[in-house]
């Protein structure tokens, strides 16, 4: 499996794991946990689909001429934002879907991506805790 597919499936795997954690916390602490869980699953599903669509868009845009790629990616960008706006609107209008759960579902994939990039670099944490006085080479 190539690196792109591995990355996509790793992000989706962590998305599902965090969803299960938040659904469990919702059932422990909220009055209406089912509406929260539906919102979380709804937002996460759309967020995951947007993530796959972004990957497909970038794969296709790489093989296009620059001017055509720019127009193509711009159109796809606005389509993803319109889809996200429709999802938020539906969660506001539907009484059985929690809006905060939906927004958390839409944002959780960004948390996964940022967390996986920060936690995969061990030197990142070493650089945070390294003191300037300890550096002998001046880096």
N, C-alpha and C positions, 0 to 999 in steps of 0.2 A: 504494500500500500504506500502510495507516495505521501510526501510530507503534508501537502494540502489536505488530503482526505483525513490523515491522522489528526491534524489540527482541528478540522471541522467536527469530527466525531468526539474528540476530547472536550471541546467546548460544549457540545450538546450533552455529553455524559455529565459534566459538572452542572449544567443547567438543570437537568433532571434531578440530580442529587440535592441541589440547593432548593429546588421546588418542593421536594419531599420534606426537607427540613422546615421550610417556611409553612407548609401545610400542617405539619405536626405542631409547630408553635401556634398556628392559628387555631387549631382544635383545642389547644390547652388554654389559650388566653382570650379568645374572642367570644362574643355572644352569638354571632352568626358565622360560624366557621365555614359552612358550606358555600355561602356567597363569596367569601374571601378566597376559598380554594378554587371556585369556578373562575373568578377574576384572575387569579394567579395562573391557572392553567391556560386560560384564554390569552392573556398577555404574553405568556412565555411561548405559547405555540406560534403566535404571530411574530414574536421576536426571533424565534428560531428560523421561521420561514424567511423573514427578512435577511437574516444572516446568510442562509443558503443562497438567496437571490443576489446578495452583494457579492458572494464568492463567484457565482456564475457570471455576473456582470463584469467583474474584474478579469476573469479568464477570457471572456469574449473581447473585452476592450483592448487587451494586450496585443491581439493579432490585427487590430484595425489601424488605419492611418490616424495620426494624431487629431485632425479636425473632426473626423467622423467619430472617434472614440470619445472626444469631449462631449459632443452632442448626445451620444448614446448613454454615457454615464450620467449626464445631467438629467435626461428624461427618466432614467431608472431611479435616480435619487429622489426626484419629485414624486414618482409613483410610490416609493417606499414611505415617504412622509404622508402622502394622502391615505395610504392603507393604515398607518399608525393613527392618523386623525380619525378615521372611520372607526377604528377599534376603540379609541377613547370615547367617541360619541356614543357608540353602542353600549359601552359599559356605563355611561352616565344615564342613558335612557332606560336600559333594562333594569328592573328592580331586583332581579335575582343574581346580578353580577356586582361585586364590590369594586368600586372605582379604584380604591387604593391598592387592592390586590392586582388589578389589571396594570396599573402603572408600575407596581413593583415587578410584575412579570415582564413588562417591556424593558425595564432597566436592568434586570438581573443578568442578562447576557453581557452587558457592558461590564458589570462587576466581575463576572467570570473571566472575561478577556483581560481586563486590567490585572486581576489577581494572578492569573496564570502567567502573564508576562513578568510581573514583579517577582513572583515566587520561584520562577524557573532560573533566575540568575543569582547564583550564590555570592558572586562578587558584589552585587548590589548592596547586600546587607553588611558585608565587610567594609565597604566604602562608607556606609552610614556611620558605623561605630569606630572607624579609624580616626585617630587624632592627627592633627597636622604636625605635631611635634614628632610623631612616630615615623614620618616619612623621611627617609634619608636621601632619596633620589630626587626629591622636589616635584613629584608627580601630583 
